[in-house]
Amino acid sequence: MNELELKAAQTLIELALKEDVGDGDITTDHIIPAETRRKAKMIAKADGVVAGLPVAEMVFKSLDPEMNWKALTPEGSKVKKGDVLVEFEGSYRALLTGERTALNFLQRLSGIATMSAKYTEAVKDFRTVILDTRKTLPGFRMLDKYAVKTGGAENHRIGLYDMAMIKDNHIEVAGGITKAVNAVRSKINREIKIEVETTSLVQVQEAIDAGADIIMLDNMDNETMRKSVELIAGRTKVEASGNMTLERLREVAATGVDFISIGALTHSVSALDISQRIED
């Protein structure tokens, strides 16, 4: 994890523990002696790709800085049902108090990584790259996108600040694609990319003429996308978006697009089933 991702993780962990633990774990703290230590492990209960082990470690070490953590499965690796992901030892109270928070992070991020790996695998025979979107859990943007990368896909823009995306509402207000591109280009650093959303071949041609860096083919049928790629002829990068199901990916990739963006990587993810077991 990079510095920004680690910082985001720490902020979220603090919020999550405050939300869950509050003034204290009134069950654990009144049953388990403070000095008691135990060993525990986390086990995959389904096949998938693991992501978020460093975040889970941060959760437990925020409760017990002396926690001994030994990851047995590398971050980003494929796991099978029954695989032991990590073994750790520390305060019994910390093991119980941090369990749900750690698993919530680990299961969500592993679910995103697992889905990202499936979509990436589907187009492995093409040069097309799978991208995520901004359809992330609010506040979880950096971690959700970290999990996407861990699963083998790539990140689109992080937010509204690092790439210009001219969509239909912008185009309507500006009075056309050319005017919208010129309005943005005249005010931003040339290193910042401008992407234009298009829905027809006419709009594709206008985006080419306006000097867009990336042209998005939004909710087009496969034949229109193929014609758009031919029209663009390598002058810009091409992204396909809208109604991109796993079953359709190979047909879309075959049109020659450079990228396919998938909102479902983060907005419709199913958590990977993982459990924690305390050893006697």
N, C-alpha and C positions, 0 to 999 in steps of 0.2 A: 504494500500500500504506500502511496506517496504521501507527502506531508499534508496536502489539503484533505485527502481522504482520511488520514489519521485524526486530523483536527475535527473533521465532521463527525467521525465515529465517537470521539471523546465527548463532544457536545451532546450527541444523541444518547449516549450511555448515561450521562449525568441526568438528563431529562427522564429517561426510562426508569432509572432506579428511584428517582424522586417520586415518580408517578406510582411505582409498584411498592416500594418499601416505605416511603413516607418517613414517619418518625421511628420506624423500626419494625422488624418482622416479629409480631407479637406471639406467633406460634412457635417458631424456631427458637427465639431468644429465651422463652420460658421453659423449654424442654431440653435443649442441647446445651451442655456446659461450655463456657467460652473457650476453654483450653482444648476441647476435643478436636482431633484431626482425623480425617478419613481420605481414602482414595476414591476416585470416580473415573468414569470413562463415558464418552459419547459414542453412540453406535448408530450407523445408518440403518433405517428400517425400510428403505426403498433404494433402487438404483438411481444414480444421478451424478451430478458434478458438485463437489463441495466448494463453497465459498463462504468466507466470513469467520474462519477460525481465528485470525488475529483479533477480530472484534470480540468474539466470545472470550478470548484470553483477557482482553482489556476489561471486560465486565467483571470477571472473577478477581483480577488483580486490583481492581478499584475497591473491592471488599476485603481482600487479603493480599497485600503487597508481597507476601512471602510465598504465595501459591507456586507450586512446582508444576510446570506445564510442559507436556511432551507430546507434540503433534506426531501422529503415526502416519497420517495421510497428507501428502503435500497439497497446499492450496491450489485449486483448479484441477485436481485430478478426478478421474472417474471412479466412482465407488459402487460397490454392490451391496445389496441388502445383507446386513450382518457384519459389515466391515467396521472395525473400531477406528474411529477418526482421531481420537486423542485420549491420553491418560493424564490425569492431574491429581495432585494431592495438596491439601491445605485445610484451613479451618472448616470444620463440619458445618458451622453456621453459614459460612460464605458459600459453601457448595449448595446448600438448600436455598438460601436467600437469592442467590444469583442465577439459579437454574432456569427459571422461566424467561428472564430477560435475555440471558445468553442464547437460549434456544430460539427465542423469537427472532433475534438477529440472524443467527446461523441458518435457520430453516428458510427464512425469506430470501436471503442472499444466495443460498444454495439452490433454491427454486428458480431464481432468475438465471443463475449460471447454467442450470440444467436445461432450461428452455432455450437459452442463447446457443448452447452447444447443439441442440436438435436442429435449430434453424440454420446454423452454420454448416452442419453436416449435410443438410439437404442440398446445398449449392456448392459442395466441395469440388465438383467437376467444372465449375465455371469461375470466371475471374470476379464475379459479383461479390461484393462485401455486404454483410448484414449489419445494419445500423439500428441503434435504439432511437428513442424520441424523448421529448420532455414530459411524457405521460408517466411520471414517477410519483411515488408517495410523497406528499408535501413534507419537506424537511429532509427527506432521504435521498435527494438527488445524487449527491456524490457517492453514497454507498450503493445505490441501485445501479449507477453507471459503472462503478467498480466491479460489481458482480457480473454485469454484461461483458466486460473485458475479460474477466476471469473465465467466463464460459466460451470465449473465443470469438465473440462478435466485437464490433467497434462502436465507439461513441459518436453520435451526431453532436450538434452544439450543446454545450453545457447549459446555457441559459440564453436570455435575450440580449446579452451583452457581448458575446464572442463571435457571432456571425449574424449577418442580416438575412432575414427570411421575409421576402415580399409575397404576401398571400392575397387572396381575392379581395378582401376588404381594403387592403392597402392600394391595390391596383385601381379599385373603383374610386376611391377618394382622390388619388393622384391624377386620374384621368387617363390611365393606360400604363402598360408595363414600362415603356421607354421613359416616361416622366417619373415613374416611381424609382426606377433604377438610377436615373440621373440625380434625383433629389437625395437619395441615400449616398451615392458615390461621391457627390460634391462635399459631403460633410464628414466622411469617415476616412480612416487610415487605409491606404491602398492594400495593405496586407490582410485586411479583413475581407473575407469572402462574402459575396452576395448571391443568394439563392432565390430563384423565382419559381413560384408555383404556377403550373400551367395545366389546362384541361383540354386543349385542342391543338391541332397542328398550326393553326394561325397564331396562337399565343406562343407556341414553341419558336416559330420563326421570329416573332417580335423579341422574344427573350434573347435569342442569338444575336440579333441586330443591336440590341441594347447593351450587349457586352456582359451578360450574366456569367458568373463563374460556375454556377451549378444550376441545372434546370430540373425541377421536380415534375414528374409526370403523375398527376394526382387523379386517382380513380379512373384511369384509362383502361380500356380493354387491351388484350395482348397485341392485337394487330395494330392498333393505334400507337402503342408503345414501340413496336418494331419500326413503324414508319417514322416515328419521332427520332429514334436512335439513328436511322439512316439520314434523316434531315440534318441532325446535329453534326454527324460525321466527325466526331472527336474534337469539335471546337470548344466544347464545355464538358464537364462531368455531368452524368445523368443519374438521377435518383427516382426510383419508382416508389409510390406510396399509396396507401388506401386499399383496404380489403385484401391484405396480403396474408392468406392462410398458408399453413405448412404444406398443404396439398398443392397449392398453386405456385409455390416458389420456383420450382425448376422451369416451368413454362415462362415465368417472368424473367428469370435469369437468362434464358435462351434468347430473349429479345436483344440482349447486348447491353443492358443497363449496367452502370458501374456500382450502384448501391440499391439496396432495398431496405427501406426503413420499416420497422415493426414496433408499433406501440404496445402490442401484447407482451413483449419481452418483460415489461415492467408493470403494465396496468392490469394484466389478467393472469398474473403468476400464481401458481399453486406451490405452497411451501413444501420443501422436501422433508419427508418424515424422518426425524432424528430424535433419539431419546438419550437421556442421561441416566446412568446407573451408578449408584453408590455401592462400593464394595465393603464387605464385612471386615 
